């Protein structure tokens, strides 16, 4: 539970946003508006991570959650009488320069390294009954996601049987990222060759056109 006591390693406190400092060389460019929209609907559901600064000489410097802090500040300016934006939850650490840099880089990079089960994601969003407030997704995102799911579920071996037989080839992907690239490619092929009925036809046409 958040407290208002002085910063100490390992505790979480509620702090005025203007009492904190953003990381001095953060390379991340976040979507502050999307974060603010989420905060407005969902509130702050996890604390940001702030370095006390004993070992770096930069007090109260945010290591993880810089754009959440910026969103808090924007909301506080827009709604000065709303108590939700008067204090932000902070988890405190006290690390040296090397560790601070590693935390910042890891927090940004590891968030980019994940992938999605598109079908499960679409089902999860659909469970909200069309209310997209505060989740970061738009109707255009849903349309694109639905197209990907439809393409992914298409039978790659759906070519019609010719003379009683069909030649098939199974693809084995090393990673989910490779699979995502493949299905995105199939989607582009379908858009480029709308009059062709099968994946095989589109691939051959694409190769011959190249």
C-alpha positions in Angstrom: 0.0 0.0 0.0 1.3 3.4 -0.9 2.5 5.7 1.9 3.6 9.3 2.1 6.9 8.6 3.9 10.3 9.7 2.7 11.8 7.7 -0.2 13.5 4.4 0.8 14.6 1.4 -1.2 11.9 -1.2 -1.8 8.9 0.9 -0.7 6.1 2.5 -2.7 4.9 6.0 -1.9 2.6 8.5 -3.4 4.5 11.6 -4.6 3.5 14.9 -6.3 4.4 14.6 -10.0 6.3 17.9 -10.0 8.6 16.5 -7.3 10.1 14.0 -9.8 12.5 14.2 -12.7 12.3 12.4 -16.0 15.4 10.4 -17.0 18.0 12.7 -18.3 18.6 10.9 -21.6 15.7 8.7 -22.3 15.7 7.5 -25.9 12.1 6.2 -25.8 9.4 8.3 -27.5 6.1 7.1 -25.9 2.5 7.9 -26.7 1.6 10.2 -23.8 -1.9 10.8 -25.0 -2.7 7.1 -25.1 -1.2 6.7 -21.6 -3.3 9.6 -20.4 -6.4 8.1 -21.9 -5.7 4.8 -20.1 -5.0 6.6 -16.8 -8.3 8.5 -17.1 -10.3 5.3 -17.5 -8.3 2.7 -15.5 -6.4 4.8 -13.0 -2.7 4.1 -12.2 -2.6 0.3 -11.8 1.2 0.0 -11.3 3.8 2.3 -9.8 6.6 3.9 -11.8 10.2 3.2 -10.8 12.3 6.1 -9.5 15.9 6.2 -8.5 16.6 8.0 -5.2 19.9 9.3 -6.7 22.4 8.7 -3.9 24.9 7.2 -6.4 24.1 9.2 -9.5 23.8 12.7 -8.1 20.4 13.1 -9.8 17.7 12.9 -7.2 14.2 11.4 -7.8 14.9 10.4 -11.4 12.4 8.2 -13.2 13.9 5.0 -14.6 10.7 3.3 -15.7 7.5 5.2 -16.4 8.7 8.5 -17.8 5.8 8.8 -20.1 3.4 7.9 -17.3 4.8 10.8 -15.3 4.3 13.1 -18.3 0.7 11.9 -18.7 0.1 12.6 -15.0 1.4 16.1 -15.4 -0.7 16.8 -18.4 -3.8 15.5 -16.7 -3.0 17.6 -13.6 -2.8 20.7 -15.8 -6.1 19.8 -17.6 -7.9 18.9 -14.4 -6.3 20.8 -11.5 -9.2 20.0 -9.2 -9.1 16.2 -9.8 -7.3 14.6 -6.8 -6.4 11.6 -8.9 -3.5 13.5 -10.5 -2.2 15.1 -7.4 0.0 12.1 -6.5 1.6 9.4 -8.5 2.6 6.0 -7.1 6.4 5.4 -7.0 8.5 2.4 -6.3 11.9 3.5 -5.1 15.3 2.1 -5.9 18.8 3.5 -5.3 21.2 2.4 -8.0 24.4 3.6 -9.6 24.8 5.0 -13.1 25.5 1.6 -14.8 22.5 -0.1 -13.2 20.2 2.9 -13.9 21.1 2.8 -17.5 20.5 -0.9 -17.7 17.1 -0.6 -16.1 16.0 2.1 -18.5 17.2 0.2 -21.6 15.7 -3.1 -20.4 12.4 -1.6 -19.5 12.1 -0.1 -23.0 13.5 -3.0 -25.0 11.8 -6.0 -23.3 8.4 -4.3 -23.9 9.1 -4.4 -27.6 10.2 -8.0 -27.7 6.8 -9.6 -27.0 4.4 -10.8 -29.6 0.6 -11.6 -29.6 -1.7 -14.5 -30.2 -3.9 -12.4 -32.5 -6.9 -14.6 -32.2 -6.8 -14.5 -28.4 -6.2 -10.7 -28.4 -9.2 -10.2 -30.7 -11.4 -12.3 -28.4 -10.2 -10.4 -25.4 -11.0 -7.0 -26.9 -14.3 -8.3 -28.2 -15.2 -9.3 -24.6 -15.5 -5.5 -23.8 -18.5 -5.3 -26.0 -17.2 -2.6 -28.3 -16.1 -0.2 -25.6 -12.5 0.7 -26.5 -12.0 3.5 -24.0 -8.7 3.4 -22.2 -7.2 0.3 -23.9 -5.1 1.9 -26.6 -6.8 0.2 -29.5 -8.9 1.9 -32.2 -11.6 0.6 -34.6 -9.0 0.6 -37.3 -6.7 -1.6 -35.2 -9.6 -4.0 -34.7 -10.2 -4.2 -38.4 -6.6 -4.9 -39.2 -6.5 -7.5 -36.4 -9.6 -9.2 -37.7 -8.0 -9.4 -41.1 -4.9 -10.9 -39.7 -6.9 -13.5 -37.8 -8.9 -14.4 -40.9 -5.7 -14.8 -42.9 -4.0 -16.8 -40.2 -7.0 -19.2 -40.0 -7.0 -19.8 -43.8 -5.9 -23.2 -44.8 -2.6 -22.9 -46.4 -3.2 -26.2 -48.2 -6.6 -25.2 -49.5 -5.6 -25.4 -53.2 -8.2 -27.3 -55.2 -7.3 -30.9 -56.0 -6.2 -31.3 -59.6 -6.3 -34.7 -61.3 -7.0 -36.3 -58.0 -4.0 -35.0 -56.2 -2.4 -31.8 -54.8 1.2 -31.0 -53.9 1.5 -29.5 -50.4 4.3 -28.1 -48.4 4.3 -27.4 -44.7 6.1 -24.4 -43.4 7.8 -24.6 -40.0 8.7 -21.2 -38.4 11.5 -20.7 -36.0 9.7 -17.9 -34.1 6.3 -16.3 -33.8 7.8 -13.2 -35.4 8.6 -15.1 -38.5 5.1 -16.4 -38.6 3.7 -12.9 -38.3 5.8 -11.7 -41.2 4.6 -14.7 -43.3 0.9 -14.0 -42.7 1.4 -10.3 -43.3 3.0 -11.3 -46.6 0.0 -13.5 -47.5 -2.3 -10.6 -46.7 -0.4 -8.3 -49.1 -0.6 -11.0 -51.8 -4.3 -11.2 -51.4 -4.6 -7.5 -51.8 -2.3 -7.5 -54.8 -3.9 -10.4 -56.6 -7.6 -10.3 -55.6 -8.8 -12.3 -58.7 -6.7 -15.3 -57.8 -8.4 -17.9 -55.6 -5.5 -19.7 -54.1 -2.3 -18.8 -52.1 -0.2 -20.9 -54.5 -1.4 -18.8 -57.5 -0.7 -15.6 -55.7 2.8 -16.7 -54.7 3.7 -17.8 -58.2 2.4 -14.6 -59.7 4.4 -12.6 -57.2 7.6 -14.5 -58.1 7.0 -14.2 -61.8 6.3 -10.5 -61.5 9.6 -10.0 -59.7 
